[in-house]
Structures are given as structure tokens and as C-alpha cells.
Amino acid sequence: MNPYIVSSPPSEIKVQNVGDSVKLNCSARGLPLPKVKWFKDGRIISTAANEQNDLIETEFVIHHFKPSDAGTYTCMFENDKNGTAENNTLLSMSKISFSFSSSIFRVLFFDCELIICRVDKEELLCGDIFLSRDRFRKLPPI
């Protein structure tokens, strides 16, 4: 019997904060029991799994999410009969996030740049960039 997925993560996960933990869980059945491979953006990253009777379970954990961890994660199950089943999850984060440390802010813009800014009343001042406070989310303090 070809592998089939019993449980999988959603097709898209938005990570709220840099440093958050992210757990991706997949399980499948099939005869013979399939083997599993985890991929990130098409590159293999893990083959760890637990076998229980007719079920194979796997978990991939990112303990401290950083912007470079964003991408497409795939759990692929394959058995000796050449059958496969897979699930894709897009892991992403918001474009801009920040953290307080008194009146200094740490601003992360995508995966590109780390900028230190200061607060002036209700605005965030980063060189020539002015952003109102209500457009941000908190990160852990630096």
C-alpha cells in the first residue's frame, strides 16, 4: 500500500518572533512502513522518526527561529514499493519586527539588515526612516 499522510502541519506558518520555537510534525502509514525525509527548500535536513506498529511519526524542531530559517519545509514518506506521500509547509515571518530596550529599538527587516533605532514620542527613528509605534510587534529584549 502506498504511503499516506495521517497528520501534517498547515500549509503556511507565520512565525511571530525571532527566537521562537517552531515544531513541524508529520505522521504516515503504508505497507511496508515508509521511511521519512525532511527537506528545506529541496535540501535534505533530517531523517529522524519514530515507528509505532503501522504508524511512522516525525518531528522537526527549530529551537530559535531566525529569518534564514524561513522557507518551504517538506516531510516526504517513501516505502519500498516506490510509493511516496509528502506535505509542504511554508515557514515565514513578518517583514518588520522590533524589541524594546529602554528607548532603543532593534529592528529586523526581512533577513537583510539589523538596524538600531531610537524612540521619539510615538515614532521610531532610523536614519531617514520614521515609523509609528503601532505598526510593530514586540520581540524579546536585547
Z-matrix of the N, CA and C atoms (Angstrom, degrees):
N
C 1 1.444
C 2 1.539 1 108.43
N 3 1.295 2 116.60 1 132.00
C 4 1.459 3 120.82 2 178.71
C 5 1.525 4 110.71 3 -62.85
N 6 1.332 5 117.43 4 149.55
C 7 1.465 6 119.46 5 177.78
C 8 1.526 7 110.73 6 -62.53
N 9 1.316 8 114.50 7 147.96
C 10 1.464 9 119.77 8 172.34
C 11 1.520 10 108.28 9 -141.31
N 12 1.313 11 115.09 10 143.54
C 13 1.465 12 121.56 11 -175.05
C 14 1.520 13 109.61 12 -81.68
N 15 1.334 14 114.97 13 130.94
C 16 1.464 15 122.34 14 179.36
C 17 1.533 16 109.97 15 -93.81
N 18 1.330 17 116.96 16 -42.72
C 19 1.462 18 121.32 17 176.71
C 20 1.520 19 109.21 18 -145.32
N 21 1.323 20 115.09 19 149.38
C 22 1.466 21 120.48 20 -178.25
C 23 1.524 22 109.49 21 -156.40
N 24 1.334 23 116.71 22 160.81
C 25 1.463 24 119.31 23 176.52
C 26 1.525 25 110.37 24 -71.10
N 27 1.336 26 117.39 25 164.52
C 28 1.470 27 120.05 26 177.24
C 29 1.525 28 111.63 27 -62.89
N 30 1.305 29 116.66 28 164.72
C 31 1.468 30 121.00 29 -178.01
C 32 1.526 31 112.53 30 -69.63
N 33 1.335 32 117.18 31 -20.45
C 34 1.465 33 120.05 32 178.47
C 35 1.523 34 109.44 33 -145.72
N 36 1.323 35 115.32 34 135.54
C 37 1.464 36 121.99 35 175.45
C 38 1.518 37 107.70 36 -129.16
N 39 1.342 38 116.62 37 125.85
C 40 1.460 39 121.67 38 175.26
C 41 1.526 40 107.48 39 -101.18
N 42 1.320 41 116.17 40 117.71
C 43 1.455 42 121.82 41 179.74
C 44 1.519 43 107.86 42 -80.61
N 45 1.336 44 115.80 43 131.88
C 46 1.459 45 120.34 44 -174.86
C 47 1.521 46 113.90 45 -76.94
N 48 1.349 47 116.47 46 -40.75
C 49 1.462 48 119.63 47 -172.85
C 50 1.517 49 112.14 48 -138.14
N 51 1.311 50 116.30 49 144.29
C 52 1.457 51 120.80 50 169.07
C 53 1.525 52 106.48 51 -60.57
N 54 1.324 53 117.19 52 135.76
C 55 1.456 54 121.47 53 -178.68
C 56 1.516 55 114.06 54 96.74
N 57 1.344 56 118.23 55 -12.04
C 58 1.466 57 120.83 56 177.22
C 59 1.518 58 110.76 57 -65.49
N 60 1.334 59 115.95 58 154.72
C 61 1.464 60 121.40 59 171.33
C 62 1.525 61 108.59 60 -91.00
N 63 1.325 62 115.48 61 142.24
C 64 1.462 63 121.24 62 178.18
C 65 1.521 64 107.60 63 -128.63
N 66 1.348 65 116.92 64 128.71
C 67 1.459 66 122.01 65 177.65
C 68 1.516 67 109.13 66 -116.99
N 69 1.325 68 115.80 67 127.49
C 70 1.460 69 122.06 68 175.71
C 71 1.526 70 107.24 69 -113.89
N 72 1.326 71 117.23 70 121.23
C 73 1.465 72 122.82 71 -178.19
C 74 1.518 73 110.26 72 -117.86
N 75 1.325 74 115.73 73 136.77
C 76 1.468 75 122.47 74 175.10
C 77 1.520 76 108.14 75 -137.55
N 78 1.311 77 115.97 76 148.42
C 79 1.462 78 120.45 77 171.29
C 80 1.523 79 108.39 78 -144.04
N 81 1.342 80 114.95 79 153.40
C 82 1.466 81 119.89 80 -177.55
C 83 1.525 82 110.32 81 -151.24
N 84 1.328 83 113.88 82 162.94
C 85 1.460 84 122.28 83 173.92
C 86 1.522 85 108.04 84 -127.60
N 87 1.311 86 115.90 85 165.98
C 88 1.459 87 122.49 86 176.77
C 89 1.517 88 109.60 87 163.60
N 90 1.315 89 117.17 88 162.74
C 91 1.468 90 122.60 89 177.12
C 92 1.517 91 109.10 90 -126.16
N 93 1.322 92 118.66 91 121.27
C 94 1.460 93 124.86 92 -7.52
C 95 1.528 94 110.69 93 -65.62
N 96 1.344 95 114.10 94 165.06
C 97 1.463 96 119.82 95 -179.32
C 98 1.527 97 109.66 96 -56.79
N 99 1.347 98 117.51 97 128.73
C 100 1.470 99 119.23 98 -176.20
C 101 1.531 100 113.06 99 -73.97
N 102 1.309 101 114.90 100 160.39
C 103 1.467 102 123.72 101 170.14
C 104 1.527 103 106.12 102 -96.43
N 105 1.338 104 115.92 103 158.22
C 106 1.461 105 119.48 104 -177.63
C 107 1.519 106 110.73 105 -122.22
N 108 1.324 107 114.86 106 148.98
C 109 1.463 108 123.02 107 172.33
C 110 1.526 109 107.42 108 -136.97
N 111 1.329 110 115.29 109 136.71
C 112 1.462 111 121.54 110 172.49
C 113 1.523 112 108.23 111 -101.58
N 114 1.325 113 115.86 112 138.31
C 115 1.462 114 122.38 113 176.93
C 116 1.522 115 109.08 114 -125.37
N 117 1.312 116 115.70 115 147.90
C 118 1.471 117 122.05 116 167.10
C 119 1.517 118 106.52 117 -121.44
N 120 1.316 119 115.61 118 119.16
C 121 1.468 120 121.59 119 -179.64
C 122 1.528 121 111.40 120 50.74
N 123 1.338 122 116.34 121 40.55
C 124 1.461 123 121.63 122 175.28
C 125 1.518 124 115.75 123 86.53
N 126 1.331 125 118.20 124 -3.79
C 127 1.475 126 121.57 125 -179.95
C 128 1.527 127 109.44 126 -106.77
N 129 1.325 128 116.86 127 132.89
C 130 1.458 129 120.93 128 -178.27
C 131 1.529 130 110.76 129 -65.90
N 132 1.352 131 115.57 130 135.24
C 133 1.460 132 119.79 131 -178.33
C 134 1.537 133 112.74 132 -126.80
N 135 1.339 134 118.36 133 -17.16
C 136 1.460 135 119.70 134 -179.78
C 137 1.522 136 110.75 135 -165.26
N 138 1.340 137 114.83 136 153.56
C 139 1.469 138 121.13 137 173.04
C 140 1.529 139 110.13 138 -132.06
N 141 1.315 140 118.04 139 14.77
C 142 1.462 141 122.19 140 -176.48
C 143 1.525 142 110.87 141 -71.08
N 144 1.351 143 115.85 142 137.17
C 145 1.458 144 120.71 143 179.61
C 146 1.517 145 110.45 144 -160.57
N 147 1.324 146 115.71 145 162.05
C 148 1.461 147 123.52 146 174.06
C 149 1.522 148 108.48 147 -117.56
N 150 1.321 149 116.69 148 132.21
C 151 1.463 150 121.62 149 178.29
C 152 1.516 151 109.07 150 -105.12
N 153 1.335 152 116.01 151 130.14
C 154 1.458 153 122.04 152 176.57
C 155 1.520 154 108.51 153 -135.48
N 156 1.328 155 116.27 154 108.31
C 157 1.461 156 122.28 155 -178.45
C 158 1.524 157 111.16 156 51.23
N 159 1.338 158 117.13 157 -107.90
C 160 1.465 159 120.21 158 -176.73
C 161 1.533 160 112.28 159 -106.26
N 162 1.353 161 116.96 160 20.42
C 163 1.464 162 121.71 161 -176.63
C 164 1.523 163 109.40 162 -128.71
N 165 1.325 164 116.18 163 136.25
C 166 1.461 165 120.94 164 172.48
C 167 1.528 166 107.40 165 -114.64
N 168 1.340 167 115.39 166 129.17
C 169 1.459 168 121.73 167 -178.19
C 170 1.518 169 109.15 168 -119.66
N 171 1.334 170 115.49 169 143.99
C 172 1.458 171 120.21 170 179.72
C 173 1.521 172 109.21 171 -144.64
N 174 1.327 173 114.13 172 148.49
C 175 1.459 174 120.66 173 178.78
C 176 1.523 175 108.06 174 -137.20
N 177 1.318 176 116.21 175 132.93
C 178 1.463 177 121.25 176 173.61
C 179 1.522 178 106.89 177 -116.73
N 180 1.341 179 116.26 178 126.48
C 181 1.465 180 120.86 179 -175.28
C 182 1.522 181 110.21 180 -119.08
N 183 1.314 182 115.34 181 133.45
C 184 1.467 183 122.75 182 168.82
C 185 1.525 184 104.36 183 -107.28
N 186 1.322 185 117.13 184 112.19
C 187 1.463 186 120.87 185 -172.65
C 188 1.525 187 113.67 186 -76.54
N 189 1.314 188 117.98 187 -35.70
C 190 1.472 189 122.17 188 -179.79
C 191 1.524 190 107.23 189 -136.89
N 192 1.324 191 116.03 190 88.92
C 193 1.462 192 121.05 191 -176.06
C 194 1.520 193 110.90 192 -59.27
N 195 1.337 194 114.90 193 135.35
C 196 1.462 195 122.17 194 172.69
C 197 1.528 196 106.91 195 -130.73
N 198 1.317 197 118.41 196 160.84
C 199 1.462 198 120.42 197 -175.77
C 200 1.527 199 114.30 198 -54.18
N 201 1.325 200 118.13 199 -32.55
C 202 1.467 201 119.70 200 179.92
C 203 1.536 202 112.14 201 -69.81
N 204 1.335 203 117.78 202 -12.26
C 205 1.464 204 121.12 203 175.58
C 206 1.528 205 112.37 204 -78.73
N 207 1.317 206 117.44 205 -12.80
C 208 1.469 207 120.67 206 178.91
C 209 1.527 208 109.45 207 -63.55
N 210 1.321 209 116.30 208 144.61
C 211 1.460 210 120.95 209 179.27
C 212 1.513 211 111.39 210 156.49
N 213 1.322 212 116.38 211 -170.08
C 214 1.460 213 122.18 212 179.27
C 215 1.521 214 109.31 213 -99.42
N 216 1.318 215 115.84 214 120.27
C 217 1.460 216 123.43 215 178.52
C 218 1.523 217 108.75 216 -104.59
N 219 1.327 218 115.57 217 132.95
C 220 1.459 219 121.60 218 -177.31
C 221 1.517 220 109.72 219 -125.51
N 222 1.332 221 116.29 220 128.73
C 223 1.467 222 119.49 221 168.44
C 224 1.532 223 104.96 222 -103.06
N 225 1.330 224 116.10 223 122.41
C 226 1.462 225 121.38 224 -177.94
C 227 1.521 226 109.46 225 -120.42
N 228 1.318 227 115.35 226 128.25
C 229 1.458 228 122.30 227 177.85
C 230 1.524 229 108.40 228 -108.28
N 231 1.328 230 115.90 229 136.38
C 232 1.465 231 121.23 230 -178.85
C 233 1.520 232 108.61 231 -143.34
N 234 1.363 233 116.33 232 136.08
C 235 1.465 234 118.40 233 175.86
C 236 1.522 235 110.63 234 -117.05
N 237 1.335 236 115.35 235 176.54
C 238 1.472 237 121.46 236 -175.08
C 239 1.523 238 113.64 237 -64.77
N 240 1.314 239 117.21 238 -13.65
C 241 1.470 240 120.93 239 178.52
C 242 1.526 241 111.07 240 -87.39
N 243 1.338 242 116.36 241 10.88
C 244 1.468 243 123.55 242 -179.71
C 245 1.521 244 113.27 243 67.83
N 246 1.315 245 116.63 244 16.34
C 247 1.457 246 119.38 245 174.57
C 248 1.517 247 110.56 246 -83.97
N 249 1.312 248 116.94 247 146.44
C 250 1.467 249 121.25 248 178.40
C 251 1.521 250 110.60 249 -136.17
N 252 1.304 251 115.15 250 155.20
C 253 1.465 252 123.40 251 170.87
C 254 1.514 253 105.94 252 -145.77
N 255 1.322 254 116.89 253 141.61
C 256 1.463 255 119.08 254 -179.30
C 257 1.507 256 111.31 255 -146.12
N 258 1.327 257 114.40 256 158.99
C 259 1.458 258 122.56 257 176.57
C 260 1.524 259 108.23 258 -134.85
N 261 1.329 260 116.82 259 136.31
C 262 1.461 261 122.88 260 178.37
C 263 1.520 262 110.23 261 -111.00
N 264 1.335 263 115.26 262 137.59
C 265 1.460 264 121.95 263 176.36
C 266 1.520 265 108.50 264 -130.40
N 267 1.323 266 116.24 265 124.94
C 268 1.464 267 121.47 266 176.31
C 269 1.520 268 107.86 267 -89.82
N 270 1.318 269 115.97 268 119.31
C 271 1.458 270 122.81 269 179.24
C 272 1.526 271 107.45 270 -103.99
N 273 1.337 272 116.74 271 123.61
C 274 1.461 273 119.79 272 -178.72
C 275 1.524 274 109.56 273 -145.01
N 276 1.312 275 115.37 274 171.47
C 277 1.461 276 121.15 275 174.37
C 278 1.518 277 108.93 276 -135.40
N 279 1.335 278 115.30 277 166.56
C 280 1.458 279 117.22 278 -178.81
C 281 1.516 280 111.35 279 -69.27
N 282 1.300 281 114.62 280 163.63
C 283 1.459 282 120.97 281 -173.66
C 284 1.517 283 112.86 282 -65.91
N 285 1.307 284 116.84 283 -42.11
C 286 1.454 285 120.18 284 -176.79
C 287 1.525 286 108.63 285 -130.70
N 288 1.327 287 116.05 286 136.09
C 289 1.454 288 120.86 287 173.92
C 290 1.522 289 108.23 288 -143.35
N 291 1.326 290 117.12 289 165.67
C 292 1.452 291 118.11 290 -174.89
C 293 1.514 292 111.26 291 -151.32
N 294 1.321 293 116.96 292 167.44
C 295 1.465 294 122.41 293 172.31
C 296 1.525 295 109.91 294 -139.79
N 297 1.329 296 115.39 295 147.83
C 298 1.460 297 121.57 296 178.19
C 299 1.521 298 111.24 297 -87.31
N 300 1.280 299 117.08 298 144.75
C 301 1.455 300 124.56 299 164.71
C 302 1.523 301 104.29 300 -150.32
N 303 1.314 302 116.68 301 88.75
C 304 1.461 303 125.47 302 -169.23
C 305 1.522 304 108.11 303 56.33
N 306 1.327 305 118.96 304 -118.58
C 307 1.464 306 119.82 305 -178.36
C 308 1.527 307 112.26 306 -101.10
N 309 1.347 308 116.45 307 11.38
C 310 1.464 309 120.64 308 178.82
C 311 1.528 310 108.73 309 -104.37
N 312 1.308 311 116.72 310 137.66
C 313 1.451 312 122.07 311 179.23
C 314 1.511 313 110.70 312 -115.58
N 315 1.324 314 115.24 313 145.49
C 316 1.462 315 121.30 314 170.47
C 317 1.527 316 105.17 315 -104.26
N 318 1.320 317 117.69 316 121.66
C 319 1.454 318 121.89 317 -177.42
C 320 1.520 319 109.12 318 -116.68
N 321 1.330 320 114.68 319 129.05
C 322 1.448 321 121.44 320 178.54
C 323 1.516 322 107.15 321 -112.69
N 324 1.305 323 116.86 322 121.96
C 325 1.461 324 121.99 323 -179.31
C 326 1.515 325 107.78 324 -112.06
N 327 1.339 326 116.52 325 106.00
C 328 1.456 327 123.16 326 -173.34
C 329 1.523 328 108.50 327 51.11
N 330 1.323 329 117.13 328 -135.23
C 331 1.456 330 122.33 329 -179.13
C 332 1.529 331 109.21 330 -107.55
N 333 1.326 332 117.25 331 12.54
C 334 1.456 333 120.65 332 -165.52
C 335 1.510 334 115.05 333 -93.27
N 336 1.303 335 118.39 334 -40.94
C 337 1.444 336 117.03 335 -162.90
C 338 1.521 337 110.64 336 -153.53
N 339 1.297 338 117.07 337 146.28
C 340 1.459 339 122.97 338 173.10
C 341 1.516 340 107.09 339 -113.40
N 342 1.326 341 115.71 340 124.07
C 343 1.462 342 121.05 341 -176.64
C 344 1.524 343 107.91 342 -122.65
N 345 1.299 344 117.14 343 136.79
C 346 1.465 345 120.94 344 173.54
C 347 1.527 346 107.08 345 -100.95
N 348 1.337 347 114.89 346 130.33
C 349 1.465 348 120.54 347 -175.11
C 350 1.524 349 109.57 348 -128.98
N 351 1.320 350 116.39 349 171.61
C 352 1.458 351 120.19 350 175.63
C 353 1.531 352 109.34 351 -125.78
N 354 1.330 353 114.74 352 158.73
C 355 1.456 354 120.87 353 -178.67
C 356 1.518 355 108.81 354 -99.25
N 357 1.325 356 115.58 355 133.28
C 358 1.451 357 121.95 356 173.69
C 359 1.523 358 106.63 357 -128.09
N 360 1.321 359 116.71 358 105.19
C 361 1.466 360 123.16 359 -175.24
C 362 1.525 361 108.70 360 57.81
N 363 1.295 362 119.22 361 -113.82
C 364 1.469 363 122.16 362 -177.30
C 365 1.519 364 112.31 363 -108.04
N 366 1.321 365 118.12 364 18.74
C 367 1.458 366 121.26 365 -179.61
C 368 1.517 367 110.87 366 -119.57
N 369 1.311 368 114.92 367 152.65
C 370 1.455 369 122.67 368 175.42
C 371 1.527 370 106.43 369 -103.89
N 372 1.326 371 117.28 370 122.85
C 373 1.453 372 121.57 371 -175.71
C 374 1.523 373 110.03 372 -109.42
N 375 1.328 374 116.13 373 117.28
C 376 1.468 375 122.79 374 179.10
C 377 1.520 376 106.61 375 -131.25
N 378 1.309 377 116.93 376 89.79
C 379 1.463 378 118.52 377 -176.60
C 380 1.517 379 109.55 378 61.33
N 381 1.325 380 117.23 379 -119.92
C 382 1.460 381 121.86 380 179.52
C 383 1.521 382 113.05 381 -91.75
N 384 1.350 383 118.20 382 5.92
C 385 1.459 384 121.42 383 -178.23
C 386 1.524 385 108.58 384 -98.13
N 387 1.338 386 117.40 385 129.27
C 388 1.450 387 123.19 386 177.63
C 389 1.515 388 107.71 387 -124.84
N 390 1.325 389 116.62 388 119.25
C 391 1.460 390 121.10 389 -178.55
C 392 1.520 391 109.44 390 -129.29
N 393 1.334 392 116.64 391 135.83
C 394 1.461 393 119.49 392 179.74
C 395 1.523 394 110.57 393 -73.64
N 396 1.323 395 116.76 394 148.97
C 397 1.450 396 123.46 395 -174.82
C 398 1.526 397 113.08 396 -58.65
N 399 1.314 398 118.09 397 -35.59
C 400 1.462 399 120.88 398 -175.14
C 401 1.528 400 113.41 399 -69.48
N 402 1.319 401 118.79 400 -3.68
C 403 1.465 402 121.20 401 179.56
C 404 1.520 403 112.29 402 -94.92
N 405 1.345 404 118.31 403 9.85
C 406 1.449 405 121.43 404 -175.50
C 407 1.515 406 111.92 405 -120.79
N 408 1.341 407 115.14 406 165.52
C 409 1.466 408 123.99 407 171.71
C 410 1.516 409 108.05 408 -122.06
N 411 1.324 410 116.45 409 148.18
C 412 1.471 411 120.03 410 -179.84
C 413 1.520 412 112.26 411 -75.15
N 414 1.318 413 114.88 412 144.45
C 415 1.461 414 123.76 413 168.77
C 416 1.521 415 107.32 414 -115.52
N 417 1.337 416 118.23 415 167.94
C 418 1.462 417 118.40 416 175.35
C 419 1.535 418 110.43 417 -59.59
N 420 1.321 419 117.36 418 148.56
C 421 1.479 420 120.17 419 -179.39
C 422 1.523 421 111.42 420 -59.84
N 423 1.332 422 115.03 421 151.34
C 424 1.471 423 120.02 422 176.91
C 425 1.507 424 109.25 423 -91.70
